[in-house]
Amino acid sequence: MKKYVCALCGYVYDPALGEPDDGIAPGTAFEDLPDTWTCPVCGASKDEFSKKDN
């Protein structure tokens, strides 16, 4: 699964880790996050994220 990076603050969503503090289980693909999910660092919406180049 690909990692995604926030264009505003640089936070990287890693699907292998999920976001347990937000109730997102490890193994949750970025595409499967709710549309209402926001960056846990800066609050940016999902559309501010892009695929991270390895």
PQR file of N, CA, C, O and H, with PARSE charges and radii, in Angstrom:
ATOM      1  N   MET A   1       0.837  -1.189   0.000 -0.4000 1.5000
ATOM      2  CA  MET A   1       0.000   0.000   0.000 -0.0000 2.0000
ATOM      3  C   MET A   1       0.877   1.246   0.000  0.5500 1.7000
ATOM      4  O   MET A   1       1.913   1.308   0.662 -0.5500 1.4000
ATOM      5  N   LYS A   2       0.432   2.218  -0.753 -0.4000 1.5000
ATOM      6  CA  LYS A   2       1.188   3.467  -0.885 -0.0000 2.0000
ATOM      7  C   LYS A   2       0.979   4.377   0.313  0.5500 1.7000
ATOM      8  O   LYS A   2      -0.086   4.390   0.931 -0.5500 1.4000
ATOM      9  H   LYS A   2      -0.409   2.168  -1.290  0.4000 1.0000
ATOM     10  N   LYS A   3       2.011   5.129   0.622 -0.4000 1.5000
ATOM     11  CA  LYS A   3       1.933   6.171   1.645 -0.0000 2.0000
ATOM     12  C   LYS A   3       1.480   7.459   0.966  0.5500 1.7000
ATOM     13  O   LYS A   3       1.711   7.664  -0.226 -0.5500 1.4000
ATOM     14  H   LYS A   3       2.876   5.119   0.120  0.4000 1.0000
ATOM     15  N   TYR A   4       0.836   8.317   1.741 -0.4000 1.5000
ATOM     16  CA  TYR A   4       0.363   9.607   1.239 -0.0000 2.0000
ATOM     17  C   TYR A   4       0.897  10.714   2.124  0.5500 1.7000
ATOM     18  O   TYR A   4       0.989  10.558   3.342 -0.5500 1.4000
ATOM     19  H   TYR A   4       0.648   8.151   2.709  0.4000 1.0000
ATOM     20  N   VAL A   5       1.252  11.845   1.501 -0.4000 1.5000
ATOM     21  CA  VAL A   5       1.834  12.964   2.235 -0.0000 2.0000
ATOM     22  C   VAL A   5       0.926  14.190   2.132  0.5500 1.7000
ATOM     23  O   VAL A   5       0.367  14.484   1.076 -0.5500 1.4000
ATOM     24  H   VAL A   5       1.177  11.972   0.512  0.4000 1.0000
ATOM     25  N   CYS A   6       0.797  14.892   3.252 -0.4000 1.5000
ATOM     26  CA  CYS A   6       0.003  16.120   3.302 -0.0000 2.0000
ATOM     27  C   CYS A   6       0.809  17.256   2.671  0.5500 1.7000
ATOM     28  O   CYS A   6       1.956  17.501   3.045 -0.5500 1.4000
ATOM     29  H   CYS A   6       1.252  14.653   4.110  0.4000 1.0000
ATOM     30  N   ALA A   7       0.191  17.945   1.711 -0.4000 1.5000
ATOM     31  CA  ALA A   7       0.863  19.042   1.023 -0.0000 2.0000
ATOM     32  C   ALA A   7       1.059  20.256   1.926  0.5500 1.7000
ATOM     33  O   ALA A   7       1.924  21.091   1.659 -0.5500 1.4000
ATOM     34  H   ALA A   7      -0.741  17.746   1.407  0.4000 1.0000
ATOM     35  N   LEU A   8       0.272  20.361   2.982 -0.4000 1.5000
ATOM     36  CA  LEU A   8       0.353  21.545   3.839 -0.0000 2.0000
ATOM     37  C   LEU A   8       1.409  21.425   4.934  0.5500 1.7000
ATOM     38  O   LEU A   8       2.118  22.390   5.217 -0.5500 1.4000
ATOM     39  H   LEU A   8      -0.431  19.683   3.198  0.4000 1.0000
ATOM     40  N   CYS A   9       1.519  20.238   5.557 -0.4000 1.5000
ATOM     41  CA  CYS A   9       2.441  20.128   6.688 -0.0000 2.0000
ATOM     42  C   CYS A   9       3.488  19.033   6.553  0.5500 1.7000
ATOM     43  O   CYS A   9       4.431  18.984   7.343 -0.5500 1.4000
ATOM     44  H   CYS A   9       0.942  19.454   5.327  0.4000 1.0000
ATOM     45  N   GLY A  10       3.340  18.149   5.562 -0.4000 1.5000
ATOM     46  CA  GLY A  10       4.327  17.098   5.358 -0.0000 2.0000
ATOM     47  C   GLY A  10       4.061  15.811   6.119  0.5500 1.7000
ATOM     48  O   GLY A  10       4.860  14.878   6.050 -0.5500 1.4000
ATOM     49  H   GLY A  10       2.573  18.189   4.921  0.4000 1.0000
ATOM     50  N   TYR A  11       2.930  15.744   6.858 -0.4000 1.5000
ATOM     51  CA  TYR A  11       2.579  14.509   7.565 -0.0000 2.0000
ATOM     52  C   TYR A  11       2.425  13.383   6.556  0.5500 1.7000
ATOM     53  O   TYR A  11       1.859  13.582   5.481 -0.5500 1.4000
ATOM     54  H   TYR A  11       2.280  16.502   6.914  0.4000 1.0000
ATOM     55  N   VAL A  12       2.929  12.199   6.899 -0.4000 1.5000
ATOM     56  CA  VAL A  12       2.823  11.043   6.010 -0.0000 2.0000
ATOM     57  C   VAL A  12       1.864  10.032   6.624  0.5500 1.7000
ATOM     58  O   VAL A  12       2.071   9.563   7.743 -0.5500 1.4000
ATOM     59  H   VAL A  12       3.389  12.037   7.772  0.4000 1.0000
ATOM     60  N   TYR A  13       0.800   9.699   5.869 -0.4000 1.5000
ATOM     61  CA  TYR A  13      -0.100   8.632   6.285 -0.0000 2.0000
ATOM     62  C   TYR A  13       0.464   7.328   5.778  0.5500 1.7000
ATOM     63  O   TYR A  13       0.626   7.134   4.573 -0.5500 1.4000
ATOM     64  H   TYR A  13       0.632  10.081   4.960  0.4000 1.0000
ATOM     65  N   ASP A  14       0.766   6.423   6.714 -0.4000 1.5000
ATOM     66  CA  ASP A  14       1.297   5.103   6.383 -0.0000 2.0000
ATOM     67  C   ASP A  14       0.213   4.076   6.678  0.5500 1.7000
ATOM     68  O   ASP A  14      -0.118   3.849   7.842 -0.5500 1.4000
ATOM     69  H   ASP A  14       0.635   6.580   7.692  0.4000 1.0000
ATOM     70  N   PRO A  15      -0.349   3.449   5.640 -0.5600 1.5000
ATOM     71  CA  PRO A  15      -1.437   2.500   5.859  0.2800 2.0000
ATOM     72  C   PRO A  15      -1.036   1.311   6.729  0.5500 1.7000
ATOM     73  O   PRO A  15      -1.890   0.717   7.388 -0.5500 1.4000
ATOM     74  N   ALA A  16       0.235   0.958   6.741 -0.4000 1.5000
ATOM     75  CA  ALA A  16       0.681  -0.150   7.584 -0.0000 2.0000
ATOM     76  C   ALA A  16       0.511   0.178   9.065  0.5500 1.7000
ATOM     77  O   ALA A  16       0.310  -0.716   9.888 -0.5500 1.4000
ATOM     78  H   ALA A  16       0.928   1.440   6.206  0.4000 1.0000
ATOM     79  N   LEU A  17       0.593   1.469   9.399 -0.4000 1.5000
ATOM     80  CA  LEU A  17       0.455   1.905  10.794 -0.0000 2.0000
ATOM     81  C   LEU A  17      -0.957   2.359  11.120  0.5500 1.7000
ATOM     82  O   LEU A  17      -1.383   2.290  12.273 -0.5500 1.4000
ATOM     83  H   LEU A  17       0.756   2.195   8.731  0.4000 1.0000
ATOM     84  N   GLY A  18      -1.686   2.821  10.112 -0.4000 1.5000
ATOM     85  CA  GLY A  18      -3.009   3.387  10.359 -0.0000 2.0000
ATOM     86  C   GLY A  18      -2.884   4.676  11.160  0.5500 1.7000
ATOM     87  O   GLY A  18      -1.845   5.335  11.130 -0.5500 1.4000
ATOM     88  H   GLY A  18      -1.340   2.877   9.176  0.4000 1.0000
ATOM     89  N   GLU A  19      -3.923   5.025  11.862 -0.4000 1.5000
ATOM     90  CA  GLU A  19      -3.924   6.200  12.736 -0.0000 2.0000
ATOM     91  C   GLU A  19      -4.767   5.836  13.959  0.5500 1.7000
ATOM     92  O   GLU A  19      -5.903   6.288  14.102 -0.5500 1.4000
ATOM     93  H   GLU A  19      -4.768   4.490  11.887  0.4000 1.0000
ATOM     94  N   PRO A  20      -4.184   5.002  14.850 -0.5600 1.5000
ATOM     95  CA  PRO A  20      -4.939   4.473  15.987  0.2800 2.0000
ATOM     96  C   PRO A  20      -5.592   5.539  16.863  0.5500 1.7000
ATOM     97  O   PRO A  20      -6.671   5.306  17.408 -0.5500 1.4000
ATOM     98  N   ASP A  21      -4.966   6.692  17.008 -0.4000 1.5000
ATOM     99  CA  ASP A  21      -5.553   7.755  17.830 -0.0000 2.0000
ATOM    100  C   ASP A  21      -6.857   8.277  17.240  0.5500 1.7000
ATOM    101  O   ASP A  21      -7.688   8.837  17.956 -0.5500 1.4000
ATOM    102  H   ASP A  21      -4.089   6.881  16.565  0.4000 1.0000
ATOM    103  N   ASP A  22      -7.039   8.089  15.917 -0.4000 1.5000
ATOM    104  CA  ASP A  22      -8.262   8.525  15.237 -0.0000 2.0000
ATOM    105  C   ASP A  22      -9.193   7.349  14.943  0.5500 1.7000
ATOM    106  O   ASP A  22     -10.194   7.502  14.243 -0.5500 1.4000
ATOM    107  H   ASP A  22      -6.364   7.634  15.336  0.4000 1.0000
ATOM    108  N   GLY A  23      -8.858   6.173  15.481 -0.4000 1.5000
ATOM    109  CA  GLY A  23      -9.694   4.997  15.257 -0.0000 2.0000
ATOM    110  C   GLY A  23      -9.489   4.336  13.910  0.5500 1.7000
ATOM    111  O   GLY A  23     -10.328   3.547  13.476 -0.5500 1.4000
ATOM    112  H   GLY A  23      -8.045   6.048  16.050  0.4000 1.0000
ATOM    113  N   ILE A  24      -8.383   4.645  13.235 -0.4000 1.5000
ATOM    114  CA  ILE A  24      -8.073   4.042  11.935 -0.0000 2.0000
ATOM    115  C   ILE A  24      -7.106   2.882  12.169  0.5500 1.7000
ATOM    116  O   ILE A  24      -5.966   3.083  12.588 -0.5500 1.4000
ATOM    117  H   ILE A  24      -7.701   5.286  13.587  0.4000 1.0000
ATOM    118  N   ALA A  25      -7.574   1.675  11.895 -0.4000 1.5000
ATOM    119  CA  ALA A  25      -6.794   0.471  12.169 -0.0000 2.0000
ATOM    120  C   ALA A  25      -5.614   0.330  11.210  0.5500 1.7000
ATOM    121  O   ALA A  25      -5.691   0.765  10.061 -0.5500 1.4000
ATOM    122  H   ALA A  25      -8.500   1.512  11.555  0.4000 1.0000
ATOM    123  N   PRO A  26      -4.517  -0.281  11.683 -0.5600 1.5000
ATOM    124  CA  PRO A  26      -3.412  -0.601  10.776  0.2800 2.0000
ATOM    125  C   PRO A  26      -3.924  -1.443   9.607  0.5500 1.7000
ATOM    126  O   PRO A  26      -4.790  -2.302   9.780 -0.5500 1.4000
ATOM    127  N   GLY A  27      -3.387  -1.191   8.435 -0.4000 1.5000
ATOM    128  CA  GLY A  27      -3.807  -1.910   7.236 -0.0000 2.0000
ATOM    129  C   GLY A  27      -4.908  -1.199   6.459  0.5500 1.7000
ATOM    130  O   GLY A  27      -5.366  -1.707   5.436 -0.5500 1.4000
ATOM    131  H   GLY A  27      -2.684  -0.493   8.294  0.4000 1.0000
ATOM    132  N   THR A  28      -5.340  -0.026   6.931 -0.4000 1.5000
ATOM    133  CA  THR A  28      -6.390   0.728   6.244 -0.0000 2.0000
ATOM    134  C   THR A  28      -5.779   1.558   5.117  0.5500 1.7000
ATOM    135  O   THR A  28      -4.975   2.458   5.361 -0.5500 1.4000
ATOM    136  H   THR A  28      -4.968   0.387   7.762  0.4000 1.0000
ATOM    137  N   ALA A  29      -6.168   1.248   3.894 -0.4000 1.5000
ATOM    138  CA  ALA A  29      -5.668   1.995   2.738 -0.0000 2.0000
ATOM    139  C   ALA A  29      -6.172   3.431   2.791  0.5500 1.7000
ATOM    140  O   ALA A  29      -7.248   3.703   3.325 -0.5500 1.4000
ATOM    141  H   ALA A  29      -6.821   0.518   3.696  0.4000 1.0000
ATOM    142  N   PHE A  30      -5.390   4.340   2.237 -0.4000 1.5000
ATOM    143  CA  PHE A  30      -5.780   5.751   2.214 -0.0000 2.0000
ATOM    144  C   PHE A  30      -7.147   5.928   1.549  0.5500 1.7000
ATOM    145  O   PHE A  30      -7.972   6.718   2.007 -0.5500 1.4000
ATOM    146  H   PHE A  30      -4.517   4.119   1.804  0.4000 1.0000
ATOM    147  N   GLU A  31      -7.371   5.190   0.474 -0.4000 1.5000
ATOM    148  CA  GLU A  31      -8.628   5.283  -0.263 -0.0000 2.0000
ATOM    149  C   GLU A  31      -9.825   4.870   0.593  0.5500 1.7000
ATOM    150  O   GLU A  31     -10.952   5.289   0.331 -0.5500 1.4000
ATOM    151  H   GLU A  31      -6.701   4.549   0.102  0.4000 1.0000
ATOM    152  N   ASP A  32      -9.579   4.051   1.613 -0.4000 1.5000
ATOM    153  CA  ASP A  32     -10.652   3.557   2.477 -0.0000 2.0000
ATOM    154  C   ASP A  32     -10.912   4.445   3.684  0.5500 1.7000
ATOM    155  O   ASP A  32     -11.831   4.181   4.460 -0.5500 1.4000
ATOM    156  H   ASP A  32      -8.662   3.711   1.825  0.4000 1.0000
ATOM    157  N   LEU A  33     -10.112   5.495   3.851 -0.4000 1.5000
ATOM    158  CA  LEU A  33     -10.371   6.430   4.947 -0.0000 2.0000
ATOM    159  C   LEU A  33     -11.677   7.165   4.667  0.5500 1.7000
ATOM    160  O   LEU A  33     -11.995   7.432   3.508 -0.5500 1.4000
ATOM    161  H   LEU A  33      -9.365   5.708   3.221  0.4000 1.0000
ATOM    162  N   PRO A  34     -12.442   7.500   5.714 -0.5600 1.5000
ATOM    163  CA  PRO A  34     -13.681   8.252   5.484  0.2800 2.0000
ATOM    164  C   PRO A  34     -13.386   9.591   4.811  0.5500 1.7000
ATOM    165  O   PRO A  34     -12.319  10.169   5.017 -0.5500 1.4000
ATOM    166  N   ASP A  35     -14.316  10.076   4.019 -0.4000 1.5000
ATOM    167  CA  ASP A  35     -14.138  11.367   3.345 -0.0000 2.0000
ATOM    168  C   ASP A  35     -13.989  12.503   4.344  0.5500 1.7000
ATOM    169  O   ASP A  35     -13.445  13.556   4.013 -0.5500 1.4000
ATOM    170  H   ASP A  35     -15.183   9.606   3.852  0.4000 1.0000
ATOM    171  N   THR A  36     -14.465  12.299   5.549 -0.4000 1.5000
ATOM    172  CA  THR A  36     -14.396  13.332   6.584 -0.0000 2.0000
ATOM    173  C   THR A  36     -13.070  13.305   7.350  0.5500 1.7000
ATOM    174  O   THR A  36     -12.822  14.166   8.194 -0.5500 1.4000
ATOM    175  H   THR A  36     -14.907  11.443   5.818  0.4000 1.0000
ATOM    176  N   TRP A  37     -12.214  12.308   7.054 -0.4000 1.5000
ATOM    177  CA  TRP A  37     -10.923  12.201   7.748 -0.0000 2.0000
ATOM    178  C   TRP A  37     -10.067  13.414   7.405  0.5500 1.7000
ATOM    179  O   TRP A  37     -10.063  13.882   6.267 -0.5500 1.4000
ATOM    180  H   TRP A  37     -12.415  11.609   6.369  0.4000 1.0000
ATOM    181  N   THR A  38      -9.349  13.914   8.393 -0.4000 1.5000
ATOM    182  CA  THR A  38      -8.448  15.045   8.175 -0.0000 2.0000
ATOM    183  C   THR A  38      -7.075  14.727   8.724  0.5500 1.7000
ATOM    184  O   THR A  38      -6.918  13.829   9.552 -0.5500 1.4000
ATOM    185  H   THR A  38      -9.352  13.534   9.318  0.4000 1.0000
ATOM    186  N   CYS A  39      -6.093  15.459   8.264 -0.4000 1.5000
ATOM    187  CA  CYS A  39      -4.719  15.307   8.724 -0.0000 2.0000
ATOM    188  C   CYS A  39      -4.685  15.489  10.246  0.5500 1.7000
ATOM    189  O   CYS A  39      -5.201  16.483  10.758 -0.5500 1.4000
ATOM    190  H   CYS A  39      -6.221  16.188   7.592  0.4000 1.0000
ATOM    191  N   PRO A  40      -4.087  14.548  10.966 -0.5600 1.5000
ATOM    192  CA  PRO A  40      -4.047  14.668  12.420  0.2800 2.0000
ATOM    193  C   PRO A  40      -3.110  15.767  12.919  0.5500 1.7000
ATOM    194  O   PRO A  40      -3.150  16.120  14.097 -0.5500 1.4000
ATOM    195  N   VAL A  41      -2.280  16.302  12.050 -0.4000 1.5000
ATOM    196  CA  VAL A  41      -1.339  17.348  12.447 -0.0000 2.0000
ATOM    197  C   VAL A  41      -1.913  18.741  12.186  0.5500 1.7000
ATOM    198  O   VAL A  41      -1.925  19.596  13.072 -0.5500 1.4000
ATOM    199  H   VAL A  41      -2.248  16.015  11.093  0.4000 1.0000
ATOM    200  N   CYS A  42      -2.396  18.960  10.941 -0.4000 1.5000
ATOM    201  CA  CYS A  42      -2.821  20.319  10.590 -0.0000 2.0000
ATOM    202  C   CYS A  42      -4.303  20.449  10.248  0.5500 1.7000
ATOM    203  O   CYS A  42      -4.801  21.561  10.072 -0.5500 1.4000
ATOM    204  H   CYS A  42      -2.387  18.266  10.221  0.4000 1.0000
ATOM    205  N   GLY A  43      -5.012  19.323  10.153 -0.4000 1.5000
ATOM    206  CA  GLY A  43      -6.441  19.377   9.879 -0.0000 2.0000
ATOM    207  C   GLY A  43      -6.807  19.476   8.410  0.5500 1.7000
ATOM    208  O   GLY A  43      -7.972  19.704   8.084 -0.5500 1.4000
ATOM    209  H   GLY A  43      -4.607  18.419  10.296  0.4000 1.0000
ATOM    210  N   ALA A  44      -5.838  19.311   7.512 -0.4000 1.5000
ATOM    211  CA  ALA A  44      -6.115  19.380   6.072 -0.0000 2.0000
ATOM    212  C   ALA A  44      -7.020  18.223   5.651  0.5500 1.7000
ATOM    213  O   ALA A  44      -6.979  17.144   6.243 -0.5500 1.4000
ATOM    214  H   ALA A  44      -4.891  19.126   7.777  0.4000 1.0000
ATOM    215  N   SER A  45      -7.830  18.456   4.632 -0.4000 1.5000
ATOM    216  CA  SER A  45      -8.720  17.415   4.136 -0.0000 2.0000
ATOM    217  C   SER A  45      -7.945  16.411   3.281  0.5500 1.7000
ATOM    218  O   SER A  45      -6.797  16.645   2.904 -0.5500 1.4000
ATOM    219  H   SER A  45      -7.863  19.332   4.151  0.4000 1.0000
ATOM    220  N   LYS A  46      -8.606  15.284   2.985 -0.4000 1.5000
ATOM    221  CA  LYS A  46      -7.961  14.224   2.202 -0.0000 2.0000
ATOM    222  C   LYS A  46      -7.474  14.712   0.843  0.5500 1.7000
ATOM    223  O   LYS A  46      -6.479  14.205   0.325 -0.5500 1.4000
ATOM    224  H   LYS A  46      -9.538  15.094   3.292  0.4000 1.0000
ATOM    225  N   ASP A  47      -8.166  15.696   0.257 -0.4000 1.5000
ATOM    226  CA  ASP A  47      -7.766  16.143  -1.082 -0.0000 2.0000
ATOM    227  C   ASP A  47      -6.472  16.949  -1.081  0.5500 1.7000
ATOM    228  O   ASP A  47      -5.966  17.305  -2.145 -0.5500 1.4000
ATOM    229  H   ASP A  47      -8.974  16.109   0.678  0.4000 1.0000
ATOM    230  N   GLU A  48      -5.935  17.238   0.096 -0.4000 1.5000
ATOM    231  CA  GLU A  48      -4.637  17.914   0.205 -0.0000 2.0000
ATOM    232  C   GLU A  48      -3.475  16.916   0.240  0.5500 1.7000
ATOM    233  O   GLU A  48      -2.315  17.317   0.337 -0.5500 1.4000
ATOM    234  H   GLU A  48      -6.346  16.948   0.960  0.4000 1.0000
ATOM    235  N   PHE A  49      -3.783  15.623   0.162 -0.4000 1.5000
ATOM    236  CA  PHE A  49      -2.765  14.576   0.201 -0.0000 2.0000
ATOM    237  C   PHE A  49      -2.452  14.079  -1.187  0.5500 1.7000
ATOM    238  O   PHE A  49      -3.312  14.088  -2.068 -0.5500 1.4000
ATOM    239  H   PHE A  49      -4.725  15.297   0.084  0.4000 1.0000
ATOM    240  N   SER A  50      -1.220  13.643  -1.385 -0.4000 1.5000
ATOM    241  CA  SER A  50      -0.826  13.021  -2.648 -0.0000 2.0000
ATOM    242  C   SER A  50       0.047  11.820  -2.354  0.5500 1.7000
ATOM    243  O   SER A  50       0.637  11.707  -1.280 -0.5500 1.4000
ATOM    244  H   SER A  50      -0.522  13.635  -0.669  0.4000 1.0000
ATOM    245  N   LYS A  51       0.121  10.916  -3.334 -0.4000 1.5000
ATOM    246  CA  LYS A  51       0.956   9.724  -3.170 -0.0000 2.0000
ATOM    247  C   LYS A  51       2.389  10.141  -2.933  0.5500 1.7000
ATOM    248  O   LYS A  51       2.913  11.051  -3.576 -0.5500 1.4000
ATOM    249  H   LYS A  51      -0.358  11.007  -4.207  0.4000 1.0000
ATOM    250  N   LYS A  52       3.008   9.448  -1.990 -0.4000 1.5000
ATOM    251  CA  LYS A  52       4.406   9.741  -1.653 -0.0000 2.0000
ATOM    252  C   LYS A  52       5.315   8.899  -2.524  0.5500 1.7000
ATOM    253  O   LYS A  52       5.132   7.687  -2.633 -0.5500 1.4000
ATOM    254  H   LYS A  52       2.582   8.709  -1.468  0.4000 1.0000
ATOM    255  N   ASP A  53       6.290   9.534  -3.141 -0.4000 1.5000
ATOM    256  CA  ASP A  53       7.308   8.791  -3.874 -0.0000 2.0000
ATOM    257  C   ASP A  53       8.236   8.136  -2.868  0.5500 1.7000
ATOM    258  O   ASP A  53       8.607   8.734  -1.858 -0.5500 1.4000
ATOM    259  H   ASP A  53       6.439  10.519  -3.053  0.4000 1.0000
ATOM    260  N   ASN A  54       8.603   6.903  -3.163 -0.4000 1.5000
ATOM    261  CA  ASN A  54       9.482   6.184  -2.220 -0.0000 2.0000
ATOM    262  C   ASN A  54      10.773   6.836  -2.194  0.5500 1.7000
ATOM    263  O   ASN A  54      11.669   6.402  -1.470 -0.5500 1.4000
ATOM    264  H   ASN A  54       8.302   6.417  -3.984  0.4000 1.0000
TER
END
